[in-house]
Amino acid sequence: MDRVTARPASTGWKPRLGPALRSLPPRRPLSMPVQSLDRDAMGQASVPFLDSRAWRRTAVVGATLISTLGASAVMARLLEPEGFSVADAAMLGLFVLLFAWVAFAFVSAVAGFVLMWRARDLEPWRPQPIIFSRTALLMPTYNEDPGRILSGVQAIYEELEAMGVAELYDIFVLSDTRDGAIAQAEATGVLRLRLKLSAPERIFYRRRALNLDRKAGNISDWVTRFGAGYESMIILDADSLMTGDTIVRLTAAMERDRKVGLIQTLPSIIGASTLFARLQQFAARAYGPVIAQGQAWWSGAEGNYWGHNAIIRTRAFAACAGLPHIKSGKPFGGHIMSHDFVEAALLRRGGWAVRMAPDLTGSFEEAPPSLIDMAVRDRRWCQGNLQHSAVLGAKGLHWVSRLHLARGVLAYLTAPLWLAFLVVGGVVWFQQRDAGHAIDASLAGALFAATMALLLIPKLMGALLIGRDKVSRQASGGARGLVWSVVAEVALSALMAPVFMLMHSRAVIDVLRGRHSGWAAQQRDEGRLKFKRAWRRHWFHTALGLAWGAAAFALDPVLLAWTSPVAVGLVLAIPLSMATSRADAGAACRKLGLFLTPEETRAPDVAARAGALRAQYDAEAGVRSEIDRLFRAPAHVYRPEVQGAPAYLQAA
C-alpha cells in the first residue's frame, strides 16, 4: 500500500512513494544462517561470565539430591521390608524421579523467597534512562482478533509517545493469518490506526504469503528483511502489553551490557473474567514471582526464554538462533515448534548472556478462559516441548541450557509418570495386603505430609510476601481476602490437577503416536462452556474417576481415602470445567474479594487504555466497513473527450 503523489506528466516528474500508505519500511536485510545441532562452530558456551553462579547451582542441586535421597530411603522402607518385587522397584523409581522434580522446584522457590524477603523493593525507583538505539516491537499474529492486537499496539505507542521516545521504536504487526476476512480487517485496521495516530513511519504491517515454520519462521523472515535496521527487537504475543517505562528500561539494559543477547520479563496475567482465568491470574501474581526470582538467582547468564515479552539483540539472534529442522521422523522431526527454549540455548552457545528480569514490572499477558482452552494450548506446547528431547544432545550447549530443555520435556512427561505412580501404587497396595504386611501409617503419613509441604509452601511464601506489603495486601482483598483466596485456589487446583494429569497424559500419547497438534488460533475471549462440549471432553475422566473409586474401595477403603482427591476431581470434571468457565462465577468471586490482584484492583494505564480502545474499535466497525467499500468500489473518472456519453464514467 503506497501513496503516489500525482503531478502532471508534462513536467517529466516521476511518481514518488510517500509514507502514508507504505506498509513496510525500506529493507535492511540481515543474514540469519541455519544453525547445526551436530557441531558447535563457535565454542562459546563454556566461556563464563563474571557473575558465576556455580555455588548457587551447587546449593540448589545439592539440596535437591539430599532431600530426594532422604525421601527415597523412607519410601524404600515402606515398600517392602523383606525385599523388592518388580512393582516395588517400579514405584520406587517413579517416586525418586517425581520427588526430585518437586524438590528442585521447592528449593528454587525458597531461594527466590529469601531474595525477595531481604529486598523489599527489588526494582527501586530511578529516573528514566536515556536511550539511543533503535528497537522494533514485533507482534506476530495468526487468525487473532484484530481489535485486540490493534488496541494493544495503539496503547503501547501512545505510552512511548508520551515519554518522548516514540521516534526510537517501530511497531510491526507480522501476520500469518490465513482467514481472508481477518486479514482484510488487519490491513484496514492498521491503515486507519496509522492515520489516526499520524504515525505512518512508526507502525507497519506485513502478511506472509507462505507460512513457513510458524511463529519462529515469521520472526526469522522479519530479521532477514529488516533486522539490520534495529539494535534490538521486543517480541510480543497477540495478548501482550508492556508499559512504555518497561520498554525503555529493557532497551537501556541492552545498551548497558553489550554481552546480553536476551532479557526475559515476567508477565503478569491481566484481563481475566472467567473463574478459571481468575485462578490463573491470581496464582501467577501470588506465586509466580517467587518461582521466577529463584530461577533467575541460580540461572544467571544461562537463563531461559518464554517466546514473548522479552527483548533480544537482533544481530546476536540472527547469528546464533537460526533454527534447523530436526532430521527424524514423527513425532520429533520437522521444524522446532517450541522454539523459545532452543533459541535461548543457541544464543548462550554463541557466547551471549540470556538473563531473566522478574523484578521488572509492567509486562502483561492474558490467560485461557477455561480448563478446556488451557488443555488445547497445552496440547500444542506438549508436542513442542517433547521435541526438545531431540535437541538435548546438541553439540556445544551449556549444561544449564540442557537443564532448561530437560525441564521443559518433564513438564509434560510428569503427567503420565504421576498416572503410572498411582496405578503401580494400587498394585503394590494389593500385594502388601495379600502378603499380610501392615504399612507403617505414621511413616507413610510423614512422607505424604513432607511431599505436600514441598508443593504448598511455595504458595504460602508467595502469599506471605504479598501480605507483608500493605499496598499489595489491600489490593489483594486485605488479609482475610488473601487467605481465603489462597485456600480456594489450592482446593480448586487440587480438584483440577487429576483432570490435567489425564489430559496431559493423553497429549503425550498422541504425540508419541505421531498425531500432529495442528495450528489453530488460541481462544482468548470468554464464552460459556456448553454441556455438550464439556461431556465430549470429560466423560472419560468422569468414568475413570468412578471406576477408580469403586476399585479402590473394593481393594481397601483406606486406599480410597488416600486417593480420594484424585477420584473426586475426576468425578467432578464436567461440573467443575463448566463452572470455572463462567464469567459470572468470576464476577461473583471478585465481589467476595477472592482472587484479586493489584493489577486488577488498579489497572495499569496501558491496560486500561487498551481496554477502552478495544471497545472503541468495536464501535467503529461501520467506519472500517466503509473504508473497505471505498477501496473496492469502482472509481468514477471525468472524461470530457468521450463524445455522446456521460462525462463521468466508471474506470475499468
VOGU-3710 file (C-alpha; in Angstrom, 3 decimals, decimal comma):
1> mdrvtarpas> 0,000/0,000/0,000  1,911/3,042/-1,216  0,719/6,556/-1,781  1,672/8,032/-5,145  1,883/11,815/-5,240  0,305/12,982/-8,515  1,886/15,612/-10,805  1,288/16,475/-14,474  3,111/14,134/-16,842  4,363/17,100/-18,937
11> tgwkprlgpa> 6,848/18,138/-16,244  8,843/14,928/-16,596  8,186/14,191/-12,929  8,293/10,546/-11,806  5,874/9,213/-9,184  7,288/9,365/-5,644  6,295/6,959/-2,897  5,052/8,723/0,198  4,884/7,286/3,731  1,146/7,461/4,486
21> lrslpprrpl> 0,169/4,175/2,871  3,527/2,421/2,794  3,021/-0,783/4,740  6,732/-1,540/5,313  9,936/0,463/5,736  12,894/0,160/3,347  14,522/-3,242/3,548  17,584/-3,654/5,790  18,493/-7,326/5,263  20,433/-9,312/7,827
31> smpvqsldrd> 21,827/-12,784/7,248  20,427/-15,492/9,549  22,201/-18,775/8,846  20,609/-22,029/9,949  22,465/-23,461/12,935  23,704/-27,019/13,207  22,827/-29,210/16,167  25,572/-31,677/15,251  28,511/-29,304/15,567  29,416/-26,171/17,507
41> amgqasvpfl> 31,203/-23,729/15,241  31,566/-21,037/17,943  32,536/-22,919/21,100  31,451/-20,055/23,336  29,072/-21,797/25,757  31,899/-22,704/28,139  33,103/-19,095/28,404  31,969/-17,971/31,889  30,528/-14,570/32,697  31,766/-12,541/35,631
51> dsrawrrtav> 28,697/-13,317/37,754  29,357/-17,039/38,016  26,505/-18,880/39,745  28,436/-22,105/40,424  27,946/-22,108/44,187  24,256/-21,268/43,842  23,697/-24,112/41,411  25,632/-26,449/43,667  23,417/-25,450/46,568  20,183/-25,965/44,615
61> vgatlistlg> 21,213/-29,295/43,115  22,754/-30,471/46,392  19,648/-29,664/48,436  17,519/-31,415/45,830  19,679/-34,546/45,932  19,811/-34,681/49,734  16,055/-34,288/50,149  15,370/-36,809/47,386  17,726/-39,383/48,870  16,136/-38,979/52,297
71> asavmarlle> 12,582/-39,291/50,991  13,541/-42,230/48,783  15,036/-44,065/51,746  11,743/-43,643/53,604  9,792/-44,877/50,575  12,068/-47,895/50,215  11,442/-48,805/53,843  7,693/-48,517/53,330  7,548/-50,601/50,190  8,870/-53,967/51,175
81> pegfsvadaa> 10,721/-54,823/54,367  11,546/-58,293/53,048  12,691/-57,479/49,537  11,532/-55,721/46,413  9,103/-57,027/43,854  9,035/-55,680/40,316  6,131/-53,399/41,252  8,041/-52,158/44,321  11,076/-51,314/42,221  8,939/-49,549/39,622
91> mlglfvllfa> 7,151/-47,498/42,266  10,418/-46,518/43,935  11,934/-45,452/40,615  8,905/-43,326/39,793  8,954/-41,822/43,271  12,612/-40,821/43,010  12,061/-39,015/39,720  8,840/-37,280/40,744  10,065/-36,260/44,186  13,250/-34,815/42,672
101> wvafafvsav> 11,070/-32,811/40,265  9,051/-31,369/43,156  12,082/-30,842/45,399  14,031/-28,919/42,761  11,129/-26,510/42,258  10,782/-26,123/46,027  14,460/-25,341/46,637  14,460/-22,834/43,774  11,344/-21,161/45,206  12,906/-20,937/48,663
111> agfvlmwrar> 15,877/-19,123/47,150  13,509/-16,713/45,444  11,583/-16,141/48,670  14,719/-15,363/50,667  15,887/-12,943/47,994  12,528/-11,136/47,885  12,156/-11,079/51,668  15,560/-9,452/52,142  14,974/-6,884/49,396  11,595/-5,216/49,855
121> dlepwrpqpi> 11,982/-3,264/46,628  13,868/-5,231/44,018  13,358/-2,513/41,381  13,836/0,798/43,237  12,624/3,984/41,612  15,177/5,694/39,478  14,993/8,266/36,702  14,015/7,162/33,237  17,212/6,128/31,458  18,397/7,907/28,350
131> ifsrtallmp> 18,443/5,589/25,337  19,954/5,949/21,875  19,403/2,722/19,923  16,512/1,872/17,626  14,268/-1,007/18,646  11,494/-2,850/16,837  8,396/-4,159/18,594  7,225/-7,298/16,812  3,711/-8,650/17,239  3,259/-11,928/15,318
141> tynedpgril> -0,368/-12,894/14,793  -2,256/-15,833/13,355  -6,021/-15,552/12,886  -6,286/-13,413/16,035  -8,895/-10,750/16,734  -7,565/-7,563/15,036  -9,286/-5,415/17,656  -7,237/-6,980/20,435  -3,989/-6,573/18,525  -4,500/-3,007/17,321
151> sgvqaiyeel> -5,778/-1,696/20,644  -2,612/-3,043/22,264  -0,430/-1,518/19,556  -2,051/1,889/19,974  -1,865/1,806/23,777  1,844/0,945/23,665  2,586/3,576/21,024  0,790/6,283/22,981  2,877/5,485/26,067  6,103/5,718/24,076
161> eamgvaelyd> 4,943/8,976/22,503  4,066/10,436/25,909  7,575/9,577/27,118  9,135/11,316/24,125  10,871/8,229/22,731  8,451/7,094/20,011  10,905/8,003/17,250  13,253/5,257/18,509  10,655/2,493/18,173  8,917/0,928/15,188
171> ifvlsdtrdg> 5,987/-1,442/15,665  5,438/-4,319/13,231  2,265/-6,381/13,026  3,567/-9,594/11,445  0,595/-11,522/10,141  0,453/-15,198/9,290  -3,334/-15,024/9,114  -4,997/-17,371/6,626  -8,575/-16,208/7,127  -9,323/-13,677/4,377
181> aiaqaeatgv> -11,822/-11,629/6,372  -9,483/-11,357/9,356  -6,568/-10,438/7,086  -8,641/-7,679/5,471  -9,617/-6,386/8,913  -5,946/-6,365/9,937  -4,880/-4,332/6,904  -7,760/-1,879/7,186  -7,267/-1,518/10,916  -3,551/-0,810/10,595
191> lrlrlklsap> -4,213/1,757/7,855  -6,791/3,540/9,994  -4,551/3,385/13,059  -1,605/4,931/11,202  -3,760/7,811/10,018  -5,356/8,322/13,438  -2,004/8,491/15,193  -0,244/10,458/12,451  2,448/7,789/12,704  2,847/6,429/9,171
201> erifyrrral> 6,541/5,715/9,658  6,248/4,072/13,078  3,608/1,346/12,607  3,942/-1,264/9,862  2,065/-4,301/8,625  3,278/-7,381/6,760  1,402/-10,566/5,881  3,432/-13,534/4,675  2,348/-15,295/1,534  3,859/-18,559/2,749
211> nldrkagnis> 3,621/-19,569/6,409  6,908/-21,406/6,834  7,836/-22,633/10,338  5,011/-20,851/12,142  5,943/-18,124/14,629  9,681/-18,831/14,536  9,621/-18,548/10,750  7,616/-15,337/10,993  10,245/-13,741/13,224  13,197/-15,002/11,165
221> dwvtrfgagy> 11,563/-13,686/7,988  11,432/-10,227/9,561  15,047/-10,499/10,741  16,351/-11,358/7,286  14,409/-8,492/5,671  14,636/-5,666/8,226  16,827/-6,808/11,124  19,897/-4,734/10,243  17,946/-1,548/10,921  17,424/-2,258/14,626
231> esmiildads> 19,749/-2,920/17,538  17,099/-4,913/19,404  13,634/-6,367/18,978  10,936/-6,845/21,589  8,758/-9,893/20,924  5,100/-9,617/21,899  2,183/-12,016/21,606  -1,267/-11,043/20,399  -2,364/-10,650/24,028  0,830/-8,977/25,262
241> lmtgdtivrl> 1,126/-5,481/26,686  4,069/-3,520/28,039  4,303/-0,137/29,649  6,456/2,462/27,974  8,658/2,604/31,070  9,355/-1,144/30,900  10,158/-0,957/27,199  12,610/1,887/27,769  14,284/0,122/30,693  14,681/-3,065/28,672
251> taamerdrkv> 16,282/-1,051/25,873  18,603/0,681/28,340  19,613/-2,683/29,836  20,634/-3,928/26,376  22,657/-0,773/25,785  24,303/-1,029/29,193  25,518/-4,623/28,829  26,799/-5,384/25,348  27,196/-9,084/26,178  23,486/-9,646/26,798
261> gliqtlpsii> 21,635/-11,304/23,955  18,204/-11,651/25,543  16,310/-10,390/28,604  13,081/-12,136/29,583  10,495/-10,340/31,726  7,914/-11,995/33,979  4,498/-11,130/32,507  1,620/-10,621/34,924  -1,736/-12,011/33,812  -4,439/-9,368/33,402
271> gastlfarlq> -7,926/-9,084/31,963  -9,287/-12,324/33,437  -13,075/-12,593/33,658  -13,955/-16,290/33,991  -13,330/-18,104/37,250  -10,690/-20,312/35,625  -8,797/-17,344/34,188  -9,002/-15,506/37,511  -7,492/-18,541/39,239  -4,554/-18,451/36,818
281> qfaaraygpv> -4,263/-14,683/37,199  -4,127/-14,880/40,997  -1,746/-17,839/41,077  0,656/-16,222/38,617  0,657/-12,957/40,576  0,930/-14,528/44,020  3,304/-17,429/43,407  4,972/-16,640/40,087  7,460/-14,006/41,322  8,881/-16,347/43,981
291> iaqgqawwsg> 9,471/-19,095/41,433  10,869/-16,721/38,790  13,188/-14,957/41,247  14,589/-18,295/42,340  15,202/-19,405/38,771  16,875/-16,111/37,914  19,037/-16,423/41,051  20,656/-19,688/40,009  20,431/-19,459/36,204  22,286/-16,149/35,818
301> aegnywghna> 23,575/-15,678/32,274  22,133/-19,078/31,325  18,518/-18,019/31,697  15,554/-19,001/29,585  13,161/-17,520/27,038  9,384/-17,933/27,035  8,726/-16,756/23,489  7,255/-13,320/24,207  7,521/-10,233/26,427  11,289/-10,281/26,001
311> iirtrafaac> 13,916/-8,125/24,312  16,520/-9,713/22,018  19,672/-8,306/20,450  18,893/-8,589/16,755  22,369/-9,327/15,392  23,036/-11,918/18,095  19,757/-13,638/17,299  20,487/-13,611/13,570  23,993/-15,011/14,047  23,122/-17,746/16,549
321> aglphiksgk> 19,432/-18,668/16,534  18,569/-19,774/13,014  16,565/-22,907/13,779  17,239/-26,076/11,790  14,683/-28,740/11,009  15,167/-31,852/13,102  16,187/-34,771/10,918  13,985/-37,542/12,187  10,510/-38,911/11,676  7,367/-38,247/13,659
331> pfgghimshd> 6,797/-37,022/16,275  10,103/-35,196/16,793  11,111/-34,371/13,239  10,489/-31,237/11,225  10,604/-27,621/12,308  11,007/-26,889/16,022  7,594/-25,901/17,364  8,533/-24,714/20,867  11,284/-22,524/19,543  11,892/-20,284/22,564
341> fveaallrrg> 13,896/-22,662/24,808  16,023/-23,720/21,853  16,706/-20,144/20,730  17,836/-19,255/24,243  20,159/-22,277/24,305  21,647/-21,354/20,918  22,178/-17,741/21,967  24,105/-18,913/25,033  26,048/-21,371/22,880  27,099/-18,401/20,793
351> gwavrmapdl> 28,561/-16,629/23,830  25,626/-14,298/24,600  24,111/-13,941/28,034  20,442/-14,866/28,420  19,018/-13,215/31,515  15,703/-13,030/33,317  14,300/-9,847/34,854  11,457/-10,969/37,140  11,735/-7,774/39,182  10,926/-5,549/36,200
361> tgsfeeapps> 7,209/-4,851/36,348  4,972/-3,504/33,581  4,845/-6,650/31,411  1,463/-8,300/30,869  -0,334/-11,162/29,118  -3,703/-12,937/29,310  -4,786/-16,453/30,284  -7,058/-19,009/28,555  -10,656/-18,613/29,743  -11,387/-22,267/30,541
371> lidmavrdrr> -9,839/-25,567/31,509  -10,524/-26,985/28,051  -8,946/-23,979/26,313  -5,883/-24,399/28,521  -5,702/-28,074/27,551  -5,912/-27,185/23,835  -3,000/-24,775/24,218  -1,046/-27,281/26,286  -1,542/-29,923/23,591  0,441/-27,787/21,165
381> wcqgnlqhsa> 3,051/-26,911/23,774  3,358/-30,589/24,707  4,370/-31,555/21,199  6,909/-28,750/21,030  8,393/-29,467/24,456  8,723/-33,197/23,826  10,543/-32,266/20,643  13,265/-30,801/22,870  14,378/-34,341/23,673  15,875/-34,373/20,168
391> vlgakglhwv> 17,778/-31,144/20,955  19,168/-32,163/24,354  22,219/-33,768/22,769  23,057/-30,819/20,513  26,769/-30,011/20,428  28,108/-27,107/22,436  25,105/-26,317/24,644  25,736/-25,110/28,177  24,666/-27,688/30,768  22,194/-25,230/32,302
401> srlhlargvl> 20,609/-24,752/28,876  20,245/-28,540/28,677  18,641/-28,439/32,129  16,041/-25,929/30,907  15,296/-28,148/27,904  15,003/-31,246/30,103  12,642/-29,471/32,491  10,522/-28,467/29,509  10,253/-32,112/28,473  9,452/-33,241/32,023
411> ayltaplwla> 6,797/-30,549/32,389  4,562/-32,829/30,320  6,131/-36,242/30,904  5,442/-35,939/34,633  1,707/-36,306/33,916  1,913/-39,922/32,659  4,560/-40,583/35,306  2,157/-39,498/38,072  -0,552/-41,638/36,488  1,797/-44,625/36,390
421> flvvggvvwf> 2,748/-43,962/40,015  -0,917/-44,147/41,060  -1,538/-47,348/39,131  1,630/-49,061/40,371  0,818/-47,844/43,879  -2,514/-49,649/43,702  -0,746/-52,838/42,634  1,771/-52,550/45,485  -1,015/-51,912/47,978  -2,787/-55,078/46,799
431> qqrdaghaid> 0,418/-57,131/47,038  1,211/-55,934/50,544  -2,323/-56,577/51,749  -2,271/-60,135/50,403  1,139/-60,736/51,959  -0,166/-59,572/55,322  2,272/-56,678/55,587  0,955/-53,734/57,561  2,028/-50,348/56,259  3,675/-48,088/58,808
441> aslagalfaa> 0,910/-45,485/58,880  2,914/-42,886/60,794  5,894/-43,144/58,442  3,662/-43,052/55,344  1,802/-40,066/56,750  5,042/-38,220/57,421  6,270/-38,826/53,857  2,940/-37,699/52,427  2,996/-34,576/54,599  6,541/-33,758/53,519
451> tmalllipkl> 5,611/-34,090/49,849  2,540/-31,886/50,289  4,669/-29,347/52,129  7,046/-29,081/49,176  4,059/-28,392/46,925  2,234/-25,944/49,202  4,970/-23,961/50,939  5,959/-22,006/47,778  2,321/-20,846/47,546  2,365/-19,780/51,186
461> mgalligrdk> 5,656/-17,959/50,704  4,214/-16,001/47,799  1,137/-15,093/49,822  3,319/-14,071/52,765  5,284/-11,663/50,581  2,043/-10,052/49,416  0,661/-9,950/52,945  3,582/-8,090/54,481  3,289/-5,224/51,978  0,351/-3,004/52,930
471> vsrqasggar> -0,375/-1,740/49,423  -0,240/-5,200/47,827  -2,232/-6,713/50,680  -5,048/-4,190/50,364  -5,063/-4,554/46,566  -5,440/-8,326/47,030  -8,577/-8,081/49,162  -6,952/-7,486/52,520  -5,532/-10,126/54,844  -8,792/-12,073/55,045
481> glvwsvvaev> -9,391/-11,975/51,303  -5,812/-13,043/50,613  -6,020/-16,020/52,986  -9,336/-17,235/51,576  -8,059/-16,734/48,031  -5,067/-18,984/48,710  -7,258/-21,633/50,357  -9,772/-21,586/47,490  -7,035/-21,630/44,839  -5,330/-24,619/46,467
491> alsalmapvf> -8,636/-26,518/46,743  -9,755/-25,836/43,166  -6,295/-26,529/41,747  -6,185/-29,835/43,625  -9,531/-30,840/42,107  -8,430/-29,870/38,586  -4,986/-31,480/38,870  -6,193/-35,055/38,111  -8,045/-33,791/35,035  -4,914/-32,062/33,753
501> mlmhsravid> -2,935/-35,209/34,544  -5,141/-37,251/32,224  -5,300/-34,550/29,539  -1,523/-34,160/29,506  -1,062/-37,925/29,525  -3,353/-38,183/26,512  -1,393/-35,390/24,824  1,896/-37,231/25,384  0,445/-40,447/23,982  -0,928/-38,616/20,936
511> vlrgrhsgwa> 2,467/-37,034/20,278  4,280/-40,352/20,596  1,773/-41,871/18,160  2,682/-39,182/15,643  -0,565/-37,210/15,786  0,097/-33,560/14,966  -1,388/-30,801/17,122  -2,198/-28,530/14,175  -2,004/-24,750/14,267  -5,186/-23,056/15,388
521> aqqrdegrlk> -5,712/-19,600/16,847  -5,931/-19,535/20,635  -9,247/-18,914/22,348  -8,705/-15,780/24,422  -12,181/-14,346/24,995  -14,760/-15,668/27,397  -17,588/-17,903/26,236  -19,797/-20,096/28,381  -18,903/-23,761/28,066  -21,858/-25,833/26,874
531> fkrawrrhwf> -22,679/-29,178/28,469  -22,296/-30,993/25,157  -18,701/-29,862/24,735  -17,908/-30,491/28,403  -19,355/-34,008/28,158  -17,391/-34,730/24,995  -14,102/-33,678/26,615  -14,639/-35,026/30,139  -16,887/-38,100/30,024  -13,878/-40,394/30,102
541> htalglawga> -12,413/-38,554/33,104  -15,699/-38,946/34,985  -15,971/-42,635/34,120  -12,386/-43,291/35,126  -12,906/-41,464/38,430  -15,922/-43,619/39,228  -14,070/-46,789/38,222  -11,019/-45,818/40,284  -13,136/-45,051/43,344  -15,021/-48,346/43,073
551> aafaldpvll> -11,846/-50,387/42,571  -10,018/-48,657/45,423  -12,954/-49,182/47,787  -13,197/-52,848/46,824  -9,470/-53,292/47,333  -9,250/-51,408/50,616  -11,309/-48,455/51,903  -8,091/-46,981/53,271  -6,677/-46,842/49,730  -9,776/-44,941/48,621
561> awtspvavgl> -9,235/-42,457/51,442  -5,622/-41,883/50,387  -6,534/-41,361/46,745  -9,890/-39,619/47,219  -8,662/-36,233/45,897  -7,894/-37,916/42,569  -11,218/-39,735/42,385  -13,274/-36,701/43,438  -11,530/-34,396/40,954  -12,184/-36,791/38,078
571> vlaiplsmat> -15,827/-37,451/39,025  -16,489/-33,698/39,200  -14,652/-32,929/35,947  -17,745/-31,896/33,966  -19,390/-29,550/36,503  -16,003/-28,194/37,555  -14,997/-27,394/33,977  -18,364/-25,772/33,253  -18,473/-23,737/36,458  -14,947/-22,377/36,160
581> sradagaacr> -15,539/-21,314/32,539  -18,296/-18,886/33,572  -17,688/-15,153/33,682  -20,471/-14,642/36,220  -18,698/-17,052/38,586  -15,563/-14,964/38,187  -17,528/-11,762/38,851  -19,079/-13,288/41,965  -15,641/-14,152/43,328  -14,496/-10,606/42,689
591> klglfltpee> -17,448/-9,237/44,668  -16,459/-11,550/47,511  -12,886/-10,229/47,372  -11,442/-13,519/46,114  -8,549/-13,884/43,657  -7,913/-10,138/43,493  -4,577/-8,862/42,205  -3,051/-5,377/42,365  -3,265/-5,062/38,568  -6,982/-5,842/38,748
601> trapdvaara> -7,739/-3,523/41,658  -5,974/-0,685/39,909  -5,486/-1,470/36,239  -2,180/-0,282/34,732  -2,660/2,708/32,451  -1,602/0,786/29,357  -4,111/-1,998/30,126  -6,945/0,422/30,864  -6,219/2,310/27,666  -6,090/-0,900/25,630
611> galraqydae> -9,455/-1,939/27,050  -11,024/1,399/26,150  -9,553/1,248/22,653  -10,892/-2,275/22,202  -14,419/-1,013/22,929  -13,822/1,908/20,570  -12,624/-0,455/17,853  -15,809/-2,495/18,118  -17,876/0,700/17,910  -16,037/1,772/14,735
621> agvrseidrl> -16,930/-1,350/12,771  -19,107/0,721/10,423  -16,261/3,116/9,633  -13,923/0,279/8,718  -16,612/-1,290/6,554  -16,988/1,989/4,699  -13,230/2,147/4,121  -13,321/-1,388/2,716  -16,250/-0,482/0,480  -14,478/2,602/-0,869
631> frapahvyrp> -11,362/0,578/-1,674  -13,411/-1,973/-3,570  -15,824/0,417/-5,289  -15,182/1,323/-8,951  -13,621/4,770/-9,383  -15,519/7,448/-11,378  -13,270/9,214/-13,850  -14,091/12,516/-15,672  -13,569/12,034/-19,442  -14,867/15,033/-21,418
641> evqgapaylq> -13,156/13,780/-24,571  -15,687/10,981/-24,830  -18,405/12,191/-27,209  -22,039/11,204/-26,896  -21,635/9,757/-23,435  -21,949/10,967/-19,841  -18,905/12,938/-18,751  -18,310/10,725/-15,699  -17,559/7,101/-16,408  -16,599/4,214/-14,209
651> aa> -12,966/3,248/-14,513  -12,440/-0,260/-15,788
//
